[in-house]
Amino acid sequence: MKKQLPLLALAALLATQATPTLAGPVLDRIRQSGKIVLAHRDSSVPLSYIDSSSGKPVGYALDLCLKVADAVKRQLNLPKLDVGYLQVTSANRMQAITEGKADLECGSTTNNAERRKQVAFTIPHYITGARILVHANTKFDKINDFEHKKLAITKGTTVLKAVQHANEERLLYIDIVEAPSHAAAVDMLDKGQVDGFAMDDVLLYGLRSERPDPEKYKVVGGFLTIEPLAIMLSKDDPEFKALVDAEMKRLITSREAYAIYDRWFTRPIPPRNVSLNMPMNYLLRDFWKYPSDMVPN
């Protein structure tokens, strides 16, 4: 006769099979520390920025990340989950994820094939394209108008490569100036050190709204790129990614994500309580009909 498992041991085995424990390097770190770290930007308005009136990180992408953090807390059955913040730049944001300094990067990062070699992305929360910020009294209207002119672009962004390609292909001889941050690029434009600033249009409108004299600036040109922006996370923890993807899908299908979008794009936002007046574009609206982390590039 075969030896029977003790009743308690059998019950424990069945319970483990019924409710498998979520495990992985990121999930283990969060479980053990009781803390999730969100990477954010300083001036990617309205996606992720420092509210100068409170000194705290805020934004559309951060609100989505906080929803994801709540889902992590529920799935790990944690009584409490602290949220920490880490400010990053275009140059070091991927390093923050790959080195485990942050668990989610909540900003304005484009999901593309080159970056997916090092990190993973969830479902895009915004789809934008690069355009150019200029002084309102100038006659610049498109990229070709910047022949032999100076154009600022934030270091470490996909826009930089796109403009470099257009510059070489069209023989425009644009003097490309790499700025350490979006805010620094606008300052260069304000001081007359460059003739324009090329970046994702949503960021340009956000930065323009933060200026004391927004009417002195305008956004020009057609899209130089199409950029699906998404929360960035580790590619070495598939269970964590599945959890993040599931929560993003829930937020979209329940339309909670639409309400969060409206809060940041169609209503007054801090610190100046000015609205961007940017209803959801057709690119994102159509993409969210069938939400997926798969993007064409």
C-alpha positions as CSV (number, residue, x, y, z in Angstrom):
1,M,0.0,0.0,0.0
2,K,1.4,3.4,-1.0
3,K,2.4,5.7,1.9
4,Q,-0.2,8.6,2.3
5,L,0.9,12.2,2.7
6,P,0.0,13.6,6.0
7,L,-3.4,15.5,5.7
8,L,-1.9,18.9,6.6
9,A,1.0,18.5,4.1
10,L,-1.5,17.5,1.4
11,A,-3.7,20.6,2.1
12,A,-0.6,22.9,2.0
13,L,0.4,21.4,-1.3
14,L,-3.0,21.9,-2.9
15,A,-3.2,25.5,-1.6
16,T,0.2,26.3,-3.1
17,Q,-0.9,24.8,-6.5
18,A,-4.2,26.8,-6.4
19,T,-2.6,30.1,-5.6
20,P,1.0,30.3,-6.9
21,T,3.3,32.8,-5.3
22,L,4.3,35.6,-7.5
23,A,8.1,35.7,-7.7
24,G,10.8,37.4,-9.7
25,P,13.7,39.8,-9.0
26,V,11.5,43.0,-9.0
27,L,8.6,41.4,-7.2
28,D,10.9,39.9,-4.6
29,R,12.6,43.2,-4.1
30,I,9.3,44.9,-3.6
31,R,8.0,42.2,-1.3
32,Q,11.1,42.2,0.9
33,S,11.4,46.0,1.1
34,G,7.7,46.8,1.3
35,K,8.5,49.7,-1.1
36,I,8.1,50.4,-4.8
37,V,10.3,53.1,-6.5
38,L,8.9,55.2,-9.3
39,A,11.4,57.0,-11.6
40,H,10.1,60.4,-12.8
41,R,11.3,63.4,-14.8
42,D,11.7,67.0,-13.8
43,S,10.0,68.9,-16.7
44,S,8.1,66.5,-18.9
45,V,4.8,68.4,-18.5
46,P,2.1,67.0,-18.1
47,L,3.4,63.5,-18.1
48,S,6.0,63.6,-15.3
49,Y,7.4,66.7,-13.7
50,I,8.1,68.5,-10.4
51,D,5.3,70.8,-9.3
52,S,7.2,73.9,-8.3
53,S,4.5,75.0,-5.9
54,S,4.8,71.8,-3.8
55,G,8.2,70.4,-4.8
56,K,6.6,67.0,-5.4
57,P,6.7,64.8,-8.6
58,V,3.3,64.8,-10.4
59,G,1.8,64.0,-13.7
60,Y,-0.3,61.8,-15.9
61,A,2.3,59.0,-16.2
62,L,2.8,59.1,-12.4
63,D,-0.9,58.8,-11.7
64,L,-0.9,55.7,-13.9
65,C,2.1,54.3,-12.0
66,L,0.4,54.9,-8.7
67,K,-2.5,52.8,-9.9
68,V,-0.1,50.0,-10.9
69,A,1.5,50.3,-7.4
70,D,-1.9,49.7,-5.9
71,A,-2.3,46.6,-8.0
72,V,1.1,45.3,-6.9
73,K,0.1,45.8,-3.3
74,R,-3.1,43.8,-3.8
75,Q,-1.4,41.0,-5.8
76,L,1.4,40.6,-3.2
77,N,-1.1,40.8,-0.3
78,L,1.0,43.4,1.4
79,P,-0.6,45.3,4.3
80,K,1.3,48.4,3.3
81,L,3.4,49.5,0.3
82,D,5.5,52.6,0.5
83,V,6.1,54.6,-2.7
84,G,9.6,56.1,-3.3
85,Y,10.6,58.5,-6.0
86,L,13.7,58.8,-8.1
87,Q,14.3,61.7,-10.4
88,V,16.0,60.6,-13.7
89,T,17.0,62.3,-17.0
90,S,16.8,61.2,-20.6
91,A,20.4,60.0,-20.3
92,N,20.1,57.8,-17.2
93,R,16.5,56.6,-17.1
94,M,17.2,53.2,-18.7
95,Q,20.1,52.7,-16.3
96,A,17.8,53.3,-13.3
97,I,15.6,50.4,-14.5
98,T,18.4,47.9,-15.5
99,E,20.3,48.5,-12.3
100,G,17.2,48.1,-10.1
101,K,17.3,51.6,-8.7
102,A,13.7,52.1,-9.8
103,D,10.9,49.6,-10.5
104,L,8.8,51.7,-12.9
105,E,9.9,54.6,-15.1
106,C,6.9,57.0,-15.2
107,G,7.7,59.6,-17.8
108,S,7.8,60.3,-21.5
109,T,9.9,57.3,-22.8
110,T,9.3,55.9,-26.3
111,N,8.9,52.2,-26.7
112,N,11.1,51.1,-29.6
113,A,13.0,48.0,-30.7
114,E,16.4,49.4,-29.7
115,R,15.4,50.0,-26.1
116,R,13.6,46.7,-25.8
117,K,17.0,45.0,-26.0
118,Q,17.6,46.3,-22.5
119,V,14.2,47.0,-20.9
120,A,10.5,46.2,-21.2
121,F,7.4,48.4,-21.8
122,T,3.8,48.1,-20.9
123,I,0.8,49.4,-23.0
124,P,1.4,52.9,-24.3
125,H,-0.2,55.7,-22.3
126,Y,0.3,58.3,-25.0
127,I,1.1,58.4,-28.7
128,T,2.8,61.5,-29.9
129,G,5.1,62.9,-32.6
130,A,8.0,65.3,-32.7
131,R,7.5,68.9,-33.7
132,I,9.4,72.1,-33.1
133,L,8.9,74.9,-30.5
134,V,9.8,78.4,-31.8
135,H,9.2,82.1,-31.0
136,A,5.8,83.1,-32.1
137,N,7.1,86.1,-34.1
138,T,9.4,83.9,-36.4
139,K,8.5,82.5,-39.8
140,F,9.7,79.0,-39.1
141,D,7.0,76.5,-40.3
142,K,8.8,73.2,-41.0
143,I,12.1,71.4,-40.5
144,N,13.5,72.6,-43.9
145,D,13.2,76.2,-42.6
146,F,16.0,75.4,-40.2
147,E,18.7,75.1,-42.8
148,H,21.9,76.5,-41.4
149,K,20.1,77.3,-38.1
150,K,20.5,76.0,-34.6
151,L,18.1,73.5,-33.2
152,A,18.1,72.2,-29.6
153,I,17.2,68.6,-28.9
154,T,17.2,66.9,-25.5
155,K,20.1,64.4,-25.1
156,G,19.3,60.7,-25.1
157,T,15.9,61.0,-26.9
158,T,14.6,59.3,-30.1
159,V,13.9,62.8,-31.5
160,L,17.7,63.4,-31.7
161,K,18.3,60.5,-34.1
162,A,15.3,61.4,-36.2
163,V,16.4,65.0,-36.7
164,Q,20.0,63.9,-37.3
165,H,18.7,61.6,-40.1
166,A,16.6,64.3,-41.7
167,N,19.5,66.7,-41.4
168,E,21.8,64.3,-43.3
169,E,19.2,63.1,-45.8
170,R,18.1,66.6,-46.8
171,L,21.5,68.3,-46.5
172,L,20.1,71.0,-44.2
173,Y,23.3,71.7,-42.3
174,I,21.4,72.2,-39.1
175,D,23.6,72.9,-36.1
176,I,22.1,70.4,-33.6
177,V,22.6,71.4,-29.9
178,E,22.1,68.7,-27.3
179,A,20.4,69.9,-24.2
180,P,20.7,68.1,-20.8
181,S,17.0,68.5,-20.2
182,H,13.8,69.7,-21.7
183,A,13.7,72.8,-19.5
184,A,17.3,73.6,-20.4
185,A,16.4,73.5,-24.1
186,V,13.5,76.0,-23.6
187,D,15.9,78.2,-21.8
188,M,18.3,78.1,-24.7
189,L,15.5,79.1,-27.0
190,D,14.4,81.9,-24.6
191,K,17.9,83.3,-24.6
192,G,18.3,83.2,-28.3
193,Q,21.0,80.5,-28.2
194,V,19.1,78.3,-30.6
195,D,16.3,79.0,-33.2
196,G,14.0,76.1,-32.2
197,F,13.6,73.1,-29.9
198,A,12.5,69.8,-31.4
199,M,10.7,67.3,-29.1
200,D,7.4,65.4,-28.7
201,D,4.6,67.8,-29.2
202,V,2.9,67.0,-26.0
203,L,6.0,68.0,-24.1
204,L,6.3,71.2,-26.1
205,Y,2.8,72.2,-25.3
206,G,3.3,71.4,-21.7
207,L,6.6,73.4,-21.5
208,R,5.0,76.3,-23.3
209,S,2.1,76.4,-20.8
210,E,4.6,76.6,-17.9
211,R,6.3,79.8,-19.3
212,P,5.2,83.2,-17.8
213,D,4.5,84.3,-21.4
214,P,3.2,81.2,-23.3
215,E,1.8,83.4,-26.1
216,K,5.4,84.2,-27.2
217,Y,5.9,80.6,-28.4
218,K,4.3,78.3,-30.9
219,V,4.6,74.7,-32.0
220,V,5.2,74.2,-35.8
221,G,5.8,71.6,-38.4
222,G,4.4,68.1,-39.2
223,F,5.3,65.1,-37.1
224,L,9.0,64.2,-37.6
225,T,8.4,60.9,-35.7
226,I,5.5,58.8,-34.3
227,E,6.3,58.1,-30.6
228,P,4.4,55.5,-28.5
229,L,5.2,56.5,-24.9
230,A,5.0,53.8,-22.3
231,I,5.9,53.0,-18.7
232,M,9.3,51.3,-18.7
233,L,10.2,48.3,-16.5
234,S,12.6,45.4,-16.2
235,K,12.7,42.8,-18.9
236,D,14.0,40.2,-16.4
237,D,10.8,39.8,-14.5
238,P,7.9,38.4,-16.7
239,E,5.5,38.0,-13.8
240,F,5.9,41.7,-12.8
241,K,5.4,42.7,-16.4
242,A,2.2,40.5,-16.7
243,L,0.9,42.2,-13.5
244,V,1.6,45.7,-14.9
245,D,0.1,44.9,-18.3
246,A,-3.0,43.5,-16.7
247,E,-3.5,46.6,-14.6
248,M,-3.0,48.9,-17.6
249,K,-5.6,46.9,-19.5
250,R,-8.0,47.2,-16.6
251,L,-7.5,50.9,-16.4
252,I,-8.2,51.3,-20.1
253,T,-11.2,49.0,-20.4
254,S,-12.8,50.4,-17.3
255,R,-12.1,53.9,-18.7
256,E,-10.3,55.0,-15.5
257,A,-7.3,55.8,-17.7
258,Y,-9.5,58.2,-19.8
259,A,-10.5,60.1,-16.6
260,I,-6.8,60.3,-15.7
261,Y,-6.0,61.6,-19.2
262,D,-8.7,64.3,-19.0
263,R,-7.4,65.4,-15.6
264,W,-3.9,66.2,-17.1
265,F,-4.7,67.2,-20.7
266,T,-8.1,69.0,-20.6
267,R,-8.2,70.6,-17.2
268,P,-6.1,73.1,-15.3
269,I,-2.9,71.5,-13.9
270,P,-0.3,72.7,-11.4
271,P,1.5,74.8,-10.7
272,R,0.0,77.6,-12.8
273,N,-3.5,76.0,-13.1
274,V,-3.4,76.4,-16.9
275,S,-5.1,73.8,-19.1
276,L,-3.3,72.3,-22.1
277,N,-6.6,71.9,-23.9
278,M,-5.4,68.7,-25.6
279,P,-8.3,66.2,-26.1
280,M,-7.1,62.6,-26.8
281,N,-5.8,62.3,-30.3
282,Y,-7.1,59.7,-32.8
283,L,-3.8,57.7,-32.6
284,L,-4.2,56.9,-28.9
285,R,-8.0,56.6,-29.0
286,D,-7.7,53.9,-31.8
287,F,-4.9,52.1,-30.1
288,W,-6.8,51.8,-26.8
289,K,-9.6,50.0,-28.6
290,Y,-7.4,46.9,-28.6
291,P,-4.8,47.7,-25.8
292,S,-1.5,45.9,-26.3
293,D,2.2,46.4,-25.5
294,M,3.0,45.6,-29.2
295,V,4.1,48.6,-31.2
296,P,5.2,48.8,-34.8
297,N,8.8,49.9,-34.2
